[in-house]
Amino acid sequence: MSSHEENRSRRVVRIVAGVAAAVLPAALVLVGGASAGAATGCRVDYKVTNQWQGGFGAEVVVTNLGDRLDGWALKWDFTAGQRVDQGWNGTFGQSGSTVTVTNASWNASLATGATAALGFNGTWTGSNPAPTSFTLNGVSCTGGTTTTTTTTTATTTPNNPAPTGLVGWATQNGGTTGGGSAAAVSVNSASGLATAAAGTGASVIRVTGSFSCSGMIRVGSNKTILGASGATISGCGLTLSGSMNVIIRNLTFTGWNDDAINVESASTNVWIDHNTFSNGYDGAVDIKRASDYITVSWNRTFNHGKTMLLGHSDDNGSQDRGHLRVTYHHNHFDGSGTRHPRVRFGNPVHVFNNYYRDNEYGVASTCDGGVLVEGNYFENVDEPTLVGYAGSPAGTLVQRDNHFVGSGTPQSAGSVAAIPYSYAVDNAVEVKSIVTAGAGAGKISV
């Protein structure tokens, strides 16, 4: 890593009622058509996630304060010659100083109170001031609403509530509901699952039997995949590439020949919950390439080595910084070897109330990652927490209120960004019994 990246700066400013906001990677927002007597309004949070000489990364989060929008365009002006080089979660264009971001196909609708998050990398010379105003579909984002009248009629659709038991990063960025209330379809083969999981239409998929396969099955957006009692996938795994709003629960994976669950290419809002993993080739749950807003909870991994990787390469910081925000809680790392998780660039990554038993190491923070490790139970773990690992430069790690039995000395260094969501932490001494009783497939009713 170069010295200018190590010296990056961080700023956050909120634009509400005329207050200027600051910072970079573009997190986009959805805006849409108006209705008779429709309320319109928006708020923008603009955040520079990192900055170095001549370059920066930024995130822009827009909240729709008015009635439902279907299709949107977000605009702002740079005042010091900054340029957008690469963006994600929307289509970016720049004419002179004016940047315009339009929705992607999968995030074109924004309900009242919903948010959209964009990211981008850009360049600057001399100075890098934040934009002072934003518009969404031509409406100034002041943090309030106004009422407009048109000749059309529209209805307001409220956000779907978070599924029962969902905690952590997957509750952010508008939440994670998967297929929601869509009618369930049952599958019992690899081909059936691949067909049902394709595309972006909302779908609830029940895996009712066990099957063998090879390679990876692609999972599209807006999907809930639920395993019936005993449902096992042998030999292959599931891959999410640019997928949004996905839930995977109550499945057993064994003997996969790549990853059991691979999340990549800016996939967002994913919940991986109450699954069991054993005897696979590579990662049980690997998350990489700017994926974001993910919760991994109540899973059990045993008889396996490389468990949960977060960030695949030391050289991918330009894409991963400002992303890879994941919550790991109440997982049972049962004699598995390493990567629980191994973190690059994500900050803050939240690791709480997991039970570690007989592992080579627990959590490693590298490559500017920032990890909060709290309320976990470490039993016979050689290295519970590591700052830097296997030649990768150090990240930061805060460890607090953990319980150690027969384990090595934990490492910690630096500080970690604030956790933005609410959560409750179980007493670390009780985590072993709580997690062994509840983690893994077959421990929930679906």
Steps between C-alpha positions, in 0.01 A plus 500: 500500500630845412558771760237731351235232556612451858458874558147512366258737678145443608212747521127474546251784457121476483294723274172577673301821464778680318796369702790402272598133486835349418678195360535259212419138373162532342215335679199560280142580572179417331244756398195475283177633366270728696129466568214742548579684819822298533757591761855528367823531694832337569808502720858422393792371706825552307806333645863489389607153603867546414723758336855507372707739288305549181229244572214411730212263558152604608156376599170682448185384679166653402183468704162554333288711736205534265263262327620192316739558208539274197815589311730775616793727418729656760704810412767711663774743395867480588660839564874423468531297181452155651419217261324166546706211363299193597163455670270220611135442599392745226599644163739794540549783253678834527469810283734776611456530875156331509478135600182305423430152634197307377359184651607150409230253389484339843467818711259706293224520765532684830220487756436769758787497750713265291863566417738424215878488535748576219876488484766647277870566462613840375791738447580847635772764473564784740203440729206265539203689653171316540197592290264738679172402336335200337183445298303181455277501193538877501393540864748666736606270783446727799392241755135609473204448266280711280168417335463502124192437287493311170226337297600143583426284801754290686493280806750480783652161581658476846830325560474131580585439866826326580461121526483365854846453646689720254765716671801685369617648175231326291241721675659811345478647149123445492509157666500142376170321429597249232198370315270656758144369481533344155340156459745219579630260238647163602813348340698182565774507238789719389328583171177587679680730740697666220181572306309632802791717620563671165404858415391787721134423562397449863490130588491277808671168424463197728767233458301190596757227436872429485703487181854484362646736242822667390610858438292796614129579477429866422255682731336816369350793690192503725520134598437307821643146501380282789605143568238256625599264781817312401544672163864455394694632201806285428785577266408850386417844635299817446643814344364855522654735245352849498196359678288711735261409782565129554430273798652149534390295803487150646712313245781250552798527264763229476785407268474810281768523231538881498321709766182402683365857479686759292386865521673736255482780242326763715227270628310676778246428772559130558405292805668159546343334802474161677698296249750216560830465309751213499771329295521751217785604273522878545296755694180419682383862460728730299403866449698723265520758219314795657210295637330671791222504765519131593417300812639150563327351805436176688702279263713197599825401328690180587753263338610782275803729466445833320179630646393860429711736287410868477692671218689275260819694427741752649497675161125565474474801727380739228182295468458374857562809714173638631331160454527148644292599804394171655360384833595153630305393806407182687698276265654173623855462370529139613858385452529678165848623417524865399313807369227572754515745321823612332430866416638735236385863464151468658435753780314458721471123496309379803576162663295430811369208706669226297631176654852403394632151586838348412587739219844602370388860516177687546483846340768672290485868404722600208532755217335794678210288621330606821345225714306521826524165680274488804324255726645186340602174668846371400587147614840343419565752221871548431465863388158646577556830316775614265602842370665429165538147368696294245687795352193724473541842666322568826148627539347617826318285755319577821427204726281537808297292741616167352547179701817291458551139609834328425570751224788724398531872557275710275651779292339840456598835353343831406134593481204391289220698336171521689233229466187671358229249599353388832583157643514310829813314616466180705735454794812337355507234772159376384577505126628140483172355621288747301680437171534122525127477570397725212756509217484297183236356267198338660487744791221718359152439365462599134 
